[in-house]
Amino acid sequence: MSAVLDWEFAFAGSPLTDIANMLRYEHRMPEAFVSQFLRGYQVQGGILPPDWHRCIKLLDLISLCEFAHAPEVNEVVVRDVIELMERTLAQYQEK
């Protein structure tokens, strides 16, 4: 065994949602982390659709909305969520 992953929010759905969660902060991660994570996913049989990056960012918007509207959410989390949402929307409004 080389690693143990503990997904906090488990549910039956697209594996792209897990990738979205893992790469939520990819803009702060080393390029090597992102590329090796994706390589490992594909080596183990995972398939990335041609528009996978856009898909994960749109799926992550759903999760971010859930965070922003949680019954007990603090201001720091809300600010972080808003920044992530704005980043995603700006990135894909250009295309």
C-alpha positions as CSV (number, residue, x, y, z in Angstrom):
1,M,0.0,0.0,0.0
2,S,1.4,3.4,-1.0
3,A,-1.3,5.7,0.4
4,V,-4.6,5.9,2.3
5,L,-7.2,8.4,1.2
6,D,-10.0,9.4,3.5
7,W,-12.8,11.1,1.5
8,E,-14.8,13.2,3.9
9,F,-17.9,13.4,1.8
10,A,-18.6,9.9,0.4
11,F,-21.5,9.3,-2.0
12,A,-22.4,7.4,-5.1
13,G,-21.6,9.7,-8.1
14,S,-19.2,10.5,-10.7
15,P,-15.5,9.9,-9.9
16,L,-14.9,13.4,-11.4
17,T,-16.4,14.8,-8.2
18,D,-13.6,13.2,-6.2
19,I,-11.1,14.6,-8.6
20,A,-12.8,18.0,-8.2
21,N,-12.4,17.8,-4.4
22,M,-8.8,16.7,-4.6
23,L,-7.9,19.5,-7.1
24,R,-10.0,22.3,-5.6
25,Y,-6.8,24.2,-4.7
26,E,-4.7,23.1,-7.7
27,H,-3.8,26.7,-8.3
28,R,-1.8,26.5,-5.0
29,M,-0.3,23.0,-5.7
30,P,2.9,22.1,-7.3
31,E,2.4,21.1,-11.0
32,A,4.1,17.8,-10.2
33,F,1.4,16.9,-7.6
34,V,-1.4,17.5,-10.1
35,S,0.2,15.7,-13.0
36,Q,1.2,12.7,-10.8
37,F,-2.3,12.5,-9.2
38,L,-3.9,12.4,-12.7
39,R,-1.4,10.0,-14.0
40,G,-2.1,7.6,-11.0
41,Y,-5.8,7.9,-11.6
42,Q,-5.4,7.0,-15.3
43,V,-2.8,4.2,-14.6
44,Q,-5.4,2.6,-12.3
45,G,-8.0,2.6,-15.1
46,G,-9.6,6.0,-14.5
47,I,-10.8,7.7,-17.6
48,L,-10.8,11.5,-18.1
49,P,-13.2,12.9,-20.7
50,P,-11.8,15.5,-23.1
51,D,-13.4,18.3,-21.1
52,W,-12.5,16.9,-17.7
53,H,-11.1,20.1,-16.2
54,R,-14.2,22.1,-17.0
55,C,-16.3,19.3,-15.6
56,I,-14.5,19.1,-12.3
57,K,-14.6,22.8,-11.8
58,L,-18.4,22.9,-12.5
59,L,-18.9,19.9,-10.2
60,D,-16.9,21.7,-7.5
61,L,-19.1,24.7,-7.8
62,I,-22.0,22.5,-6.5
63,S,-19.9,21.5,-3.5
64,L,-18.8,25.1,-2.9
65,C,-22.5,26.2,-2.9
66,E,-23.2,23.6,-0.2
67,F,-20.3,24.9,1.9
68,A,-21.6,28.5,1.6
69,H,-25.1,27.6,2.6
70,A,-24.3,25.3,5.5
71,P,-26.3,26.1,8.7
72,E,-23.2,26.9,10.7
73,V,-20.5,28.4,8.5
74,N,-17.9,30.9,9.5
75,E,-16.8,34.0,7.7
76,V,-13.4,32.6,6.8
77,V,-15.0,29.6,5.0
78,V,-17.4,31.9,3.2
79,R,-14.6,34.2,2.0
80,D,-12.6,31.2,0.7
81,V,-15.6,29.7,-1.0
82,I,-16.4,33.0,-2.7
83,E,-12.9,33.3,-3.9
84,L,-12.9,29.8,-5.4
85,M,-16.3,30.4,-7.1
86,E,-15.1,33.7,-8.6
87,R,-11.9,32.1,-9.8
88,T,-13.8,29.3,-11.5
89,L,-16.4,31.6,-13.1
90,A,-13.8,34.0,-14.4
91,Q,-11.8,31.1,-15.8
92,Y,-14.7,29.7,-17.8
93,Q,-16.4,33.0,-18.8
94,E,-13.4,33.7,-21.0
95,K,-14.0,30.5,-23.0
